Amino acid sequence: MKPKKFLAFRERLGVLLHSIRFRLVLWFTAILAFVLFVFSAFLFYTQSHNLQEEAIHEMDRRVTGLAEIVQTALRQEAGQISIPNGLLRDTDVFILLSPDGQVLASQGSIPAQEAIQIVSAGLQTTPRTSESPAIYWTSPNSQNYAFIITPVQGQLEINFLMIFGGILDPNALVRRFLLTLVAGSLLTLAIALVGGFWLADRAMRPVKTITQAARTIGETDLSRRLNMKSKDELGELANTFDAMLARLQAAFERQRQFVADASHELRTPLTIVNLETSRATASRRSPQEYQHALSIIHSENDFMTSLVNDLLTLARMDAGQTAIEKTRLDLSDVAVETVERLTPLATRNGVTLEAGNLPETHILGDRQYLLQMLSNLVENAIKYTTGDKKRVCVETGTADETVWVRVSDTGPGIASEHLPHLFDRFYRVDKARTRDAGTEADPRSPNGSGLGLSIVQWIAQVHGGEVRVESTLGVGTTFEVRFKVV
Ligand code: ADP
């Protein structure tokens, strides 16, 4: 084999040896081999034992018959013993001993003296009881012989000894059974190995598909999906993978949109600042004109500061870098503090900011974040409320195991088609109007960037709460945040 080909082969072999497929099949085959071995050993032991017992019973029956014939012969004509043809098989051994140990008659495949030696050696090592008179001996050609020694009475009640030997398993059933077991087990193992490998390969094919697909998916191409239809565990894995890709794609999309929106939002005030400074420095201006230009720059600067602060808050929230320290606190206290802090802003905008019904309502929360959440809602209410009787009211209460805080205003209301998008980042009902209104109402107040409500929603969610909004055009808007009672 050429070195290059050999290296490629070695690499492929390495991959195969480390693969789950290979390990799965190896374990499976090893366990199967163990089970087969235990099962075969058990089967072999019981079967060979049964066969042996059966053979000894059969020999016992034959020995009884023989003993009767020998006894009759001994009583009739002592010294002349002949066994009728057909009673002894070629492999049988028959020996008749006189009381003084003389061989009176012998017949069979093993010479009489050799057989006597074997039997007496066997008797010395393993004394026999009358219940188990068999002595086993394995001949050089590995046939199991059993010997049975029986006393036979001749004339004048003289005791002779009859030794009978026979092959336990003349048809080599045990050996054939052992061979069958070994061959069957090996065949089963071979089938299991090949079949197991085929099955494991088939089962792992979707994993290969997933791996290949994952390799082709880049940061910029998150639209690819595996779309595997199978309902098994790998199908579930592929579906989870697809769902993860969808989430990643949405997150990347949001990120891209966020960066684009943030840049867009910053571009407008920067352009305004640029324009104002160019205009102011182009030629000599009156002090009023300089003051006007500076106040516009100041206002845009405030807007950018507020925008950057909001962006920073959102970025920290997304990165999970916000340290929320929850303690048991009274939500009405937070509402009172918000009202107190924002009353000067409301007064400047000609809005009556009221603290409505504020019973004690306890929740687990971070005071600073809850203050920011309520401030955003109240600032919005102040900012967007127009008309003669401008009123904003903050209330708290409890209902159905929940604690709520409401901020309601008598503003222009929000059209229903905007309500589902209100908490989206950078979403503004009317961009132009918002920024103009902010400047008119208070030249120093920051204009809306469309981030306030998404911060409100995030704070509510990390406190296990939810924000609801109800609005009627021309009547007003109510924002309500609900939390669980503690
Ligand atoms: P912004 O910084 O623009 O106020 P928000 O996320 O706080 O951003 O609000 C999103 C939009 O929802 C606002 O631009 C405004 O059009 C609308 N909005 C929020 N609160 C009110 C309210 N109390 N009354 C009317 N419109 C509101």
Residues whose N, C-alpha, C, O or C-beta is under 5 A from the ligand:
A	BS01	ADP	N380 A381 Y384 G411 G413 I414 L422 Y427 R428 V429 D430 T434 N447 G448 S449 G450 L451 G452 L453 S454 T477
